[in-house]
Amino acid sequence: MITKMLRALALAAGLVTSPLTAQTLPAPVIAIVDLDEVITNSIAGKQAQAELKKRVDALQTRVNTLRTSFGSEEQSLLKTRPTATGPAATAWEIKARDIQARKAQAEQQLAGQSQRNDAARRDVVRQLNDAATPIITAVMRKRGASITLAKGATLQYLPALDITKEVIARLDRSLPRITLKP
């Protein structure tokens, strides 16, 4: 009983803190970063986007070329379609199947290239995120922030909380170029 009274007196005098007081957390200091802007406006992001655009444009050019080529071939073949069965019809069917097989093969190749382009795009985002993460941490610490939120996760914020431009500036110095996988 004396121990409880001494403890109560010590608590009242402020000599001992209660377990609840010891668990109080400091108020959070928040920083905001726009990762889309980092990817879009950093030097490495712009360079990677330009290279990805070349790949996508080349793929689209190839699609258009094949579409035109196969379209012409199919139109020519349709004009020569025999009306009766026999050796001419068999030869015509062989040509038609050959066009269809080549078309299917071209579509597979184009789909594969499209998948590689998508994988390259994801790899660019991964590389930029990996490079930006320690920079975000450093800027966050410099500003005394305890939390960094993505801009997309917020409804409103004061512009002073946004660290995006500083992150981009530091990222430009540390990662001026990204190498795309072939």
NORQUITA-V421577 format. One record per pair of residues at least 12 apart in sequence whose C-alpha atoms are under 10 Angstrom apart, sorted by the first residue. I is the first residue (numbers start at 0). J is the second residue. Records with the same first field share a line. If there is no record, write none. Layout:
I = J  J
This chain:
25 = 145
26 = 145
27 = 143  144  145  146
28 = 139  142  143  144  145  146  147  160
29 = 139  142  143  144  145  146  147  148  156  160  161
30 = 135  138  139  140  142  143  144  145  146  147  148  149  150  156  157  158  159  160  161  162  163
31 = 135  139  144  146  147  148  149  150  151  152  153  156  157  158  159  160  161  162  163
32 = 135  139  147  148  149  150  151  152  160  161  162  163  164  165  166  167
33 = 148  149  150  151  152  161  162  163  164  166  167
34 = 124  127  128  131  148  149  150  151  163  166  167
35 = 124  149  150  151  163
36 = 150  163  164  167
37 = 124  127  128  131  163  164  165  166  167  168  170  171
38 = 123  124  125  126  127  128  131  167
39 = 124  167
40 = 164  167  168  171
41 = 127  164  166  167  168  169  170  171  172  174  175  176
42 = 167  168  170  171  172  174  175  176  177
43 = 123  126  127  167  170  171  172  173  174  175  176  177  178
44 = 123  124  126  127  167  170  171  174  175  176  177
45 = 175  176  177
46 = 175  176  177  178
47 = 119  120  123  124  127  176  177  178  179
48 = 120  123  177
50 = 177  178  179
51 = 116  117  119  120  123  179
52 = 116
54 = 112  113  115  116  119  181
55 = 112  113  116  117
58 = 109  110  112  113  116
59 = 109  113
61 = 105  109
62 = 105  106  109
65 = 102  105  106
66 = 102
69 = 98  99  101  102
72 = 94  95  98
73 = 94  95  98  99
76 = 91  92  94  95  98
77 = 91  95
79 = 91
80 = 92  95
115 = 180  181
116 = 179  180  181
118 = 179  180
119 = 178  179  180  181
120 = 179  180
122 = 177  178  179  180
123 = 177  178  179  180
126 = 174  177  178  179
127 = 170  174  176  177
130 = 169  170  173  174
131 = 166  167  169  170  171  173  174
132 = 166  170
133 = 166  170
134 = 165  166  167  168  169  170  173
135 = 147  162  163  165  166  167  169  170
136 = 166
137 = 166  169
138 = 162  163  165  166  169
139 = 162  166
142 = 160  162
144 = 160
147 = 160  161  162
148 = 160  161
149 = 161  163
150 = 163
